[in-house]
Amino acid sequence: MTQTNDLVPIQMVNRDGAAVVVKPKLGAKIKLNEAEVLFYNGIDKLMARIILQELMAHDTRPVQS
């Protein structure tokens, strides 16, 4: 079974319709097998935890002791 890799771009917009230019700072970059996750400063802690749990659940590397 193959999984598709989803890349979801987002853009922050004001309520009055004017686009806001936000240049977030990269907080962490994690590579695991073919997956790459970029965490930017200001990410919600719960969201980061869920993403990391899902990433580790699909980890196929052997456990090292």
PyMOL Python script that loads the backbone (N, CA, C, O; Angstrom):
from pymol import cmd

cmd.read_pdbstr("""\
ATOM      1  N   MET A   1       0.855  -1.172   0.000  1.00  0.00           N
ATOM      2  CA  MET A   1       0.000   0.000   0.000  1.00  0.00           C
ATOM      3  C   MET A   1       0.901   1.236   0.000  1.00  0.00           C
ATOM      4  O   MET A   1       1.862   1.311   0.766  1.00  0.00           O
ATOM      5  N   THR A   2       0.591   2.181  -0.846  1.00  0.00           N
ATOM      6  CA  THR A   2       1.377   3.407  -0.912  1.00  0.00           C
ATOM      7  C   THR A   2       0.554   4.561  -0.355  1.00  0.00           C
ATOM      8  O   THR A   2      -0.669   4.605  -0.489  1.00  0.00           O
ATOM      9  N   GLN A   3       1.257   5.485   0.268  1.00  0.00           N
ATOM     10  CA  GLN A   3       0.615   6.672   0.800  1.00  0.00           C
ATOM     11  C   GLN A   3       0.980   7.859  -0.069  1.00  0.00           C
ATOM     12  O   GLN A   3       2.106   7.962  -0.557  1.00  0.00           O
ATOM     13  N   THR A   4       0.029   8.748  -0.259  1.00  0.00           N
ATOM     14  CA  THR A   4       0.336   9.962  -1.003  1.00  0.00           C
ATOM     15  C   THR A   4       0.894  10.992  -0.032  1.00  0.00           C
ATOM     16  O   THR A   4       0.473  11.073   1.121  1.00  0.00           O
ATOM     17  N   ASN A   5       1.835  11.764  -0.511  1.00  0.00           N
ATOM     18  CA  ASN A   5       2.418  12.832   0.300  1.00  0.00           C
ATOM     19  C   ASN A   5       1.627  14.097   0.054  1.00  0.00           C
ATOM     20  O   ASN A   5       1.500  14.554  -1.082  1.00  0.00           O
ATOM     21  N   ASP A   6       1.096  14.661   1.123  1.00  0.00           N
ATOM     22  CA  ASP A   6       0.304  15.875   1.014  1.00  0.00           C
ATOM     23  C   ASP A   6       1.132  17.078   1.403  1.00  0.00           C
ATOM     24  O   ASP A   6       1.791  17.074   2.443  1.00  0.00           O
ATOM     25  N   LEU A   7       1.103  18.103   0.579  1.00  0.00           N
ATOM     26  CA  LEU A   7       1.734  19.373   0.882  1.00  0.00           C
ATOM     27  C   LEU A   7       0.615  20.403   0.860  1.00  0.00           C
ATOM     28  O   LEU A   7      -0.002  20.639  -0.179  1.00  0.00           O
ATOM     29  N   VAL A   8       0.359  21.008   2.002  1.00  0.00           N
ATOM     30  CA  VAL A   8      -0.774  21.916   2.118  1.00  0.00           C
ATOM     31  C   VAL A   8      -0.264  23.326   2.378  1.00  0.00           C
ATOM     32  O   VAL A   8       0.105  23.651   3.507  1.00  0.00           O
ATOM     33  N   PRO A   9      -0.239  24.168   1.347  1.00  0.00           N
ATOM     34  CA  PRO A   9       0.184  25.554   1.556  1.00  0.00           C
ATOM     35  C   PRO A   9      -0.950  26.366   2.195  1.00  0.00           C
ATOM     36  O   PRO A   9      -2.123  26.155   1.887  1.00  0.00           O
ATOM     37  N   ILE A  10      -0.591  27.287   3.080  1.00  0.00           N
ATOM     38  CA  ILE A  10      -1.600  28.147   3.693  1.00  0.00           C
ATOM     39  C   ILE A  10      -1.168  29.594   3.530  1.00  0.00           C
ATOM     40  O   ILE A  10       0.017  29.888   3.374  1.00  0.00           O
ATOM     41  N   GLN A  11      -2.137  30.486   3.566  1.00  0.00           N
ATOM     42  CA  GLN A  11      -1.857  31.912   3.486  1.00  0.00           C
ATOM     43  C   GLN A  11      -2.758  32.618   4.485  1.00  0.00           C
ATOM     44  O   GLN A  11      -3.965  32.376   4.523  1.00  0.00           O
ATOM     45  N   MET A  12      -2.166  33.499   5.301  1.00  0.00           N
ATOM     46  CA  MET A  12      -2.944  34.245   6.275  1.00  0.00           C
ATOM     47  C   MET A  12      -3.511  35.491   5.598  1.00  0.00           C
ATOM     48  O   MET A  12      -2.796  36.202   4.893  1.00  0.00           O
ATOM     49  N   VAL A  13      -4.801  35.748   5.820  1.00  0.00           N
ATOM     50  CA  VAL A  13      -5.471  36.876   5.174  1.00  0.00           C
ATOM     51  C   VAL A  13      -6.246  37.657   6.232  1.00  0.00           C
ATOM     52  O   VAL A  13      -6.869  37.067   7.114  1.00  0.00           O
ATOM     53  N   ASN A  14      -6.206  38.995   6.139  1.00  0.00           N
ATOM     54  CA  ASN A  14      -7.000  39.842   7.029  1.00  0.00           C
ATOM     55  C   ASN A  14      -8.476  39.670   6.724  1.00  0.00           C
ATOM     56  O   ASN A  14      -8.853  39.218   5.642  1.00  0.00           O
ATOM     57  N   ARG A  15      -9.307  40.036   7.693  1.00  0.00           N
ATOM     58  CA  ARG A  15     -10.762  39.971   7.493  1.00  0.00           C
ATOM     59  C   ARG A  15     -11.219  40.926   6.391  1.00  0.00           C
ATOM     60  O   ARG A  15     -12.201  40.641   5.706  1.00  0.00           O
ATOM     61  N   ASP A  16     -10.526  42.055   6.207  1.00  0.00           N
ATOM     62  CA  ASP A  16     -10.940  43.005   5.177  1.00  0.00           C
ATOM     63  C   ASP A  16     -10.431  42.611   3.798  1.00  0.00           C
ATOM     64  O   ASP A  16     -10.622  43.362   2.842  1.00  0.00           O
ATOM     65  N   GLY A  17      -9.785  41.447   3.668  1.00  0.00           N
ATOM     66  CA  GLY A  17      -9.402  40.948   2.362  1.00  0.00           C
ATOM     67  C   GLY A  17      -7.983  41.254   1.935  1.00  0.00           C
ATOM     68  O   GLY A  17      -7.511  40.694   0.946  1.00  0.00           O
ATOM     69  N   ALA A  18      -7.282  42.133   2.657  1.00  0.00           N
ATOM     70  CA  ALA A  18      -5.906  42.453   2.285  1.00  0.00           C
ATOM     71  C   ALA A  18      -4.978  41.337   2.760  1.00  0.00           C
ATOM     72  O   ALA A  18      -5.050  40.915   3.914  1.00  0.00           O
ATOM     73  N   ALA A  19      -4.116  40.864   1.878  1.00  0.00           N
ATOM     74  CA  ALA A  19      -3.187  39.781   2.221  1.00  0.00           C
ATOM     75  C   ALA A  19      -2.109  40.291   3.177  1.00  0.00           C
ATOM     76  O   ALA A  19      -1.590  41.396   3.018  1.00  0.00           O
ATOM     77  N   VAL A  20      -1.788  39.475   4.160  1.00  0.00           N
ATOM     78  CA  VAL A  20      -0.746  39.807   5.130  1.00  0.00           C
ATOM     79  C   VAL A  20       0.509  39.024   4.762  1.00  0.00           C
ATOM     80  O   VAL A  20       0.456  37.810   4.567  1.00  0.00           O
ATOM     81  N   VAL A  21       1.617  39.713   4.672  1.00  0.00           N
ATOM     82  CA  VAL A  21       2.875  39.046   4.362  1.00  0.00           C
ATOM     83  C   VAL A  21       3.528  38.650   5.682  1.00  0.00           C
ATOM     84  O   VAL A  21       3.940  39.501   6.471  1.00  0.00           O
ATOM     85  N   VAL A  22       3.613  37.333   5.905  1.00  0.00           N
ATOM     86  CA  VAL A  22       4.193  36.815   7.135  1.00  0.00           C
ATOM     87  C   VAL A  22       5.345  35.899   6.746  1.00  0.00           C
ATOM     88  O   VAL A  22       5.163  34.949   5.985  1.00  0.00           O
ATOM     89  N   LYS A  23       6.523  36.189   7.269  1.00  0.00           N
ATOM     90  CA  LYS A  23       7.676  35.349   6.991  1.00  0.00           C
ATOM     91  C   LYS A  23       8.035  34.614   8.283  1.00  0.00           C
ATOM     92  O   LYS A  23       8.781  35.134   9.112  1.00  0.00           O
ATOM     93  N   PRO A  24       7.496  33.392   8.451  1.00  0.00           N
ATOM     94  CA  PRO A  24       7.760  32.661   9.686  1.00  0.00           C
ATOM     95  C   PRO A  24       9.190  32.144   9.754  1.00  0.00           C
ATOM     96  O   PRO A  24       9.814  31.872   8.727  1.00  0.00           O
ATOM     97  N   LYS A  25       9.707  32.010  10.984  1.00  0.00           N
ATOM     98  CA  LYS A  25      11.045  31.469  11.195  1.00  0.00           C
ATOM     99  C   LYS A  25      10.939  29.966  11.399  1.00  0.00           C
ATOM    100  O   LYS A  25      10.076  29.477  12.128  1.00  0.00           O
ATOM    101  N   LEU A  26      11.828  29.255  10.745  1.00  0.00           N
ATOM    102  CA  LEU A  26      11.866  27.805  10.877  1.00  0.00           C
ATOM    103  C   LEU A  26      12.378  27.451  12.264  1.00  0.00           C
ATOM    104  O   LEU A  26      13.446  27.904  12.677  1.00  0.00           O
ATOM    105  N   GLY A  27      11.605  26.634  12.984  1.00  0.00           N
ATOM    106  CA  GLY A  27      11.989  26.230  14.326  1.00  0.00           C
ATOM    107  C   GLY A  27      12.693  24.883  14.341  1.00  0.00           C
ATOM    108  O   GLY A  27      13.651  24.687  15.090  1.00  0.00           O
ATOM    109  N   ALA A  28      12.218  23.946  13.506  1.00  0.00           N
ATOM    110  CA  ALA A  28      12.820  22.608  13.474  1.00  0.00           C
ATOM    111  C   ALA A  28      12.518  21.951  12.139  1.00  0.00           C
ATOM    112  O   ALA A  28      11.474  22.189  11.531  1.00  0.00           O
ATOM    113  N   LYS A  29      13.451  21.121  11.698  1.00  0.00           N
ATOM    114  CA  LYS A  29      13.291  20.366  10.460  1.00  0.00           C
ATOM    115  C   LYS A  29      13.594  18.906  10.799  1.00  0.00           C
ATOM    116  O   LYS A  29      14.680  18.596  11.291  1.00  0.00           O
ATOM    117  N   ILE A  30      12.650  18.018  10.541  1.00  0.00           N
ATOM    118  CA  ILE A  30      12.804  16.609  10.890  1.00  0.00           C
ATOM    119  C   ILE A  30      12.671  15.775   9.631  1.00  0.00           C
ATOM    120  O   ILE A  30      11.703  15.912   8.883  1.00  0.00           O
ATOM    121  N   LYS A  31      13.653  14.905   9.400  1.00  0.00           N
ATOM    122  CA  LYS A  31      13.613  13.979   8.278  1.00  0.00           C
ATOM    123  C   LYS A  31      13.587  12.569   8.834  1.00  0.00           C
ATOM    124  O   LYS A  31      14.392  12.222   9.698  1.00  0.00           O
ATOM    125  N   LEU A  32      12.667  11.757   8.343  1.00  0.00           N
ATOM    126  CA  LEU A  32      12.553  10.369   8.761  1.00  0.00           C
ATOM    127  C   LEU A  32      12.181   9.559   7.533  1.00  0.00           C
ATOM    128  O   LEU A  32      11.074   9.679   7.008  1.00  0.00           O
ATOM    129  N   ASN A  33      13.114   8.734   7.081  1.00  0.00           N
ATOM    130  CA  ASN A  33      12.945   7.988   5.834  1.00  0.00           C
ATOM    131  C   ASN A  33      12.659   8.978   4.706  1.00  0.00           C
ATOM    132  O   ASN A  33      13.493   9.836   4.416  1.00  0.00           O
ATOM    133  N   GLU A  34      11.509   8.873   4.074  1.00  0.00           N
ATOM    134  CA  GLU A  34      11.172   9.777   2.969  1.00  0.00           C
ATOM    135  C   GLU A  34      10.345  10.979   3.424  1.00  0.00           C
ATOM    136  O   GLU A  34      10.069  11.876   2.627  1.00  0.00           O
ATOM    137  N   ALA A  35       9.953  11.004   4.682  1.00  0.00           N
ATOM    138  CA  ALA A  35       9.120  12.095   5.197  1.00  0.00           C
ATOM    139  C   ALA A  35       9.997  13.242   5.694  1.00  0.00           C
ATOM    140  O   ALA A  35      11.071  13.027   6.256  1.00  0.00           O
ATOM    141  N   GLU A  36       9.526  14.437   5.478  1.00  0.00           N
ATOM    142  CA  GLU A  36      10.199  15.633   5.982  1.00  0.00           C
ATOM    143  C   GLU A  36       9.133  16.551   6.565  1.00  0.00           C
ATOM    144  O   GLU A  36       8.144  16.874   5.908  1.00  0.00           O
ATOM    145  N   VAL A  37       9.350  16.962   7.804  1.00  0.00           N
ATOM    146  CA  VAL A  37       8.392  17.837   8.492  1.00  0.00           C
ATOM    147  C   VAL A  37       9.116  19.110   8.897  1.00  0.00           C
ATOM    148  O   VAL A  37      10.202  19.055   9.475  1.00  0.00           O
ATOM    149  N   LEU A  38       8.524  20.242   8.598  1.00  0.00           N
ATOM    150  CA  LEU A  38       9.076  21.539   8.981  1.00  0.00           C
ATOM    151  C   LEU A  38       8.160  22.157  10.033  1.00  0.00           C
ATOM    152  O   LEU A  38       6.963  22.327   9.800  1.00  0.00           O
ATOM    153  N   PHE A  39       8.725  22.492  11.189  1.00  0.00           N
ATOM    154  CA  PHE A  39       7.974  23.166  12.239  1.00  0.00           C
ATOM    155  C   PHE A  39       8.449  24.606  12.293  1.00  0.00           C
ATOM    156  O   PHE A  39       9.647  24.876  12.371  1.00  0.00           O
ATOM    157  N   TYR A  40       7.506  25.519  12.252  1.00  0.00           N
ATOM    158  CA  TYR A  40       7.837  26.934  12.324  1.00  0.00           C
ATOM    159  C   TYR A  40       7.533  27.463  13.716  1.00  0.00           C
ATOM    160  O   TYR A  40       6.635  26.965  14.395  1.00  0.00           O
ATOM    161  N   ASN A  41       8.284  28.475  14.140  1.00  0.00           N
ATOM    162  CA  ASN A  41       8.060  29.075  15.450  1.00  0.00           C
ATOM    163  C   ASN A  41       6.607  29.518  15.573  1.00  0.00           C
ATOM    164  O   ASN A  41       6.033  30.084  14.644  1.00  0.00           O
ATOM    165  N   GLY A  42       6.028  29.249  16.735  1.00  0.00           N
ATOM    166  CA  GLY A  42       4.653  29.629  16.981  1.00  0.00           C
ATOM    167  C   GLY A  42       3.661  28.510  16.761  1.00  0.00           C
ATOM    168  O   GLY A  42       2.461  28.715  16.945  1.00  0.00           O
ATOM    169  N   ILE A  43       4.128  27.315  16.366  1.00  0.00           N
ATOM    170  CA  ILE A  43       3.208  26.203  16.163  1.00  0.00           C
ATOM    171  C   ILE A  43       2.574  25.828  17.503  1.00  0.00           C
ATOM    172  O   ILE A  43       3.225  25.874  18.547  1.00  0.00           O
ATOM    173  N   ASP A  44       1.321  25.465  17.455  1.00  0.00           N
ATOM    174  CA  ASP A  44       0.614  25.024  18.644  1.00  0.00           C
ATOM    175  C   ASP A  44       1.257  23.736  19.160  1.00  0.00           C
ATOM    176  O   ASP A  44       1.499  22.816  18.380  1.00  0.00           O
ATOM    177  N   LYS A  45       1.533  23.659  20.452  1.00  0.00           N
ATOM    178  CA  LYS A  45       2.213  22.501  21.035  1.00  0.00           C
ATOM    179  C   LYS A  45       1.432  21.205  20.809  1.00  0.00           C
ATOM    180  O   LYS A  45       2.024  20.162  20.530  1.00  0.00           O
ATOM    181  N   LEU A  46       0.129  21.270  20.927  1.00  0.00           N
ATOM    182  CA  LEU A  46      -0.691  20.077  20.726  1.00  0.00           C
ATOM    183  C   LEU A  46      -0.591  19.591  19.279  1.00  0.00           C
ATOM    184  O   LEU A  46      -0.495  18.389  19.030  1.00  0.00           O
ATOM    185  N   MET A  47      -0.615  20.520  18.334  1.00  0.00           N
ATOM    186  CA  MET A  47      -0.502  20.156  16.921  1.00  0.00           C
ATOM    187  C   MET A  47       0.854  19.519  16.632  1.00  0.00           C
ATOM    188  O   MET A  47       0.932  18.526  15.909  1.00  0.00           O
ATOM    189  N   ALA A  48       1.921  20.087  17.192  1.00  0.00           N
ATOM    190  CA  ALA A  48       3.260  19.522  17.001  1.00  0.00           C
ATOM    191  C   ALA A  48       3.331  18.114  17.576  1.00  0.00           C
ATOM    192  O   ALA A  48       3.922  17.224  16.963  1.00  0.00           O
ATOM    193  N   ARG A  49       2.743  17.906  18.733  1.00  0.00           N
ATOM    194  CA  ARG A  49       2.753  16.589  19.381  1.00  0.00           C
ATOM    195  C   ARG A  49       2.016  15.558  18.534  1.00  0.00           C
ATOM    196  O   ARG A  49       2.492  14.434  18.372  1.00  0.00           O
ATOM    197  N   ILE A  50       0.860  15.930  17.993  1.00  0.00           N
ATOM    198  CA  ILE A  50       0.085  15.014  17.155  1.00  0.00           C
ATOM    199  C   ILE A  50       0.865  14.647  15.900  1.00  0.00           C
ATOM    200  O   ILE A  50       0.895  13.482  15.505  1.00  0.00           O
ATOM    201  N   ILE A  51       1.492  15.631  15.276  1.00  0.00           N
ATOM    202  CA  ILE A  51       2.278  15.373  14.060  1.00  0.00           C
ATOM    203  C   ILE A  51       3.435  14.426  14.370  1.00  0.00           C
ATOM    204  O   ILE A  51       3.685  13.487  13.615  1.00  0.00           O
ATOM    205  N   LEU A  52       4.147  14.665  15.480  1.00  0.00           N
ATOM    206  CA  LEU A  52       5.261  13.797  15.849  1.00  0.00           C
ATOM    207  C   LEU A  52       4.800  12.385  16.195  1.00  0.00           C
ATOM    208  O   LEU A  52       5.477  11.417  15.849  1.00  0.00           O
ATOM    209  N   GLN A  53       3.665  12.250  16.870  1.00  0.00           N
ATOM    210  CA  GLN A  53       3.133  10.927  17.196  1.00  0.00           C
ATOM    211  C   GLN A  53       2.796  10.156  15.926  1.00  0.00           C
ATOM    212  O   GLN A  53       3.097   8.967  15.824  1.00  0.00           O
ATOM    213  N   GLU A  54       2.178  10.820  14.966  1.00  0.00           N
ATOM    214  CA  GLU A  54       1.838  10.161  13.706  1.00  0.00           C
ATOM    215  C   GLU A  54       3.089   9.788  12.925  1.00  0.00           C
ATOM    216  O   GLU A  54       3.143   8.724  12.309  1.00  0.00           O
ATOM    217  N   LEU A  55       4.079  10.645  12.949  1.00  0.00           N
ATOM    218  CA  LEU A  55       5.328  10.371  12.250  1.00  0.00           C
ATOM    219  C   LEU A  55       6.019   9.153  12.859  1.00  0.00           C
ATOM    220  O   LEU A  55       6.507   8.293  12.126  1.00  0.00           O
ATOM    221  N   MET A  56       6.066   9.068  14.179  1.00  0.00           N
ATOM    222  CA  MET A  56       6.718   7.948  14.852  1.00  0.00           C
ATOM    223  C   MET A  56       5.912   6.655  14.718  1.00  0.00           C
ATOM    224  O   MET A  56       6.491   5.569  14.729  1.00  0.00           O
ATOM    225  N   ALA A  57       4.597   6.754  14.594  1.00  0.00           N
ATOM    226  CA  ALA A  57       3.761   5.564  14.439  1.00  0.00           C
ATOM    227  C   ALA A  57       4.059   4.856  13.122  1.00  0.00           C
ATOM    228  O   ALA A  57       3.866   3.646  13.013  1.00  0.00           O
ATOM    229  N   HIS A  58       4.528   5.601  12.122  1.00  0.00           N
ATOM    230  CA  HIS A  58       4.824   5.033  10.804  1.00  0.00           C
ATOM    231  C   HIS A  58       6.314   4.826  10.578  1.00  0.00           C
ATOM    232  O   HIS A  58       6.744   4.560   9.456  1.00  0.00           O
ATOM    233  N   ASP A  59       7.109   4.949  11.648  1.00  0.00           N
ATOM    234  CA  ASP A  59       8.563   4.763  11.567  1.00  0.00           C
ATOM    235  C   ASP A  59       8.869   3.278  11.384  1.00  0.00           C
ATOM    236  O   ASP A  59       8.385   2.443  12.148  1.00  0.00           O
ATOM    237  N   THR A  60       9.666   2.952  10.381  1.00  0.00           N
ATOM    238  CA  THR A  60       9.988   1.551  10.102  1.00  0.00           C
ATOM    239  C   THR A  60      11.414   1.205  10.485  1.00  0.00           C
ATOM    240  O   THR A  60      11.860   0.086  10.232  1.00  0.00           O
ATOM    241  N   ARG A  61      12.144   2.138  11.091  1.00  0.00           N
ATOM    242  CA  ARG A  61      13.526   1.861  11.478  1.00  0.00           C
ATOM    243  C   ARG A  61      13.546   0.913  12.674  1.00  0.00           C
ATOM    244  O   ARG A  61      12.653   0.966  13.520  1.00  0.00           O
ATOM    245  N   PRO A  62      14.564   0.039  12.751  1.00  0.00           N
ATOM    246  CA  PRO A  62      14.666  -0.850  13.918  1.00  0.00           C
ATOM    247  C   PRO A  62      15.071  -0.058  15.162  1.00  0.00           C
ATOM    248  O   PRO A  62      15.785   0.941  15.073  1.00  0.00           O
ATOM    249  N   VAL A  63      14.610  -0.515  16.305  1.00  0.00           N
ATOM    250  CA  VAL A  63      14.929   0.132  17.578  1.00  0.00           C
ATOM    251  C   VAL A  63      16.354  -0.219  17.961  1.00  0.00           C
ATOM    252  O   VAL A  63      16.739  -1.389  17.947  1.00  0.00           O
ATOM    253  N   GLN A  64      17.145   0.805  18.309  1.00  0.00           N
ATOM    254  CA  GLN A  64      18.535   0.585  18.709  1.00  0.00           C
ATOM    255  C   GLN A  64      18.613   0.615  20.231  1.00  0.00           C
ATOM    256  O   GLN A  64      17.975   1.446  20.877  1.00  0.00           O
ATOM    257  N   SER A  65      19.398  -0.295  20.798  1.00  0.00           N
ATOM    258  CA  SER A  65      19.529  -0.309  22.259  1.00  0.00           C
ATOM    259  C   SER A  65      20.912   0.085  22.701  1.00  0.00           C
ATOM    260  O   SER A  65      21.189   0.123  23.900  1.00  0.00           O
TER     261      SER A  65
END
""", "prot")
cmd.dss("prot")
cmd.show_as("cartoon", "prot")
cmd.util.cbc("prot")
cmd.orient("prot")
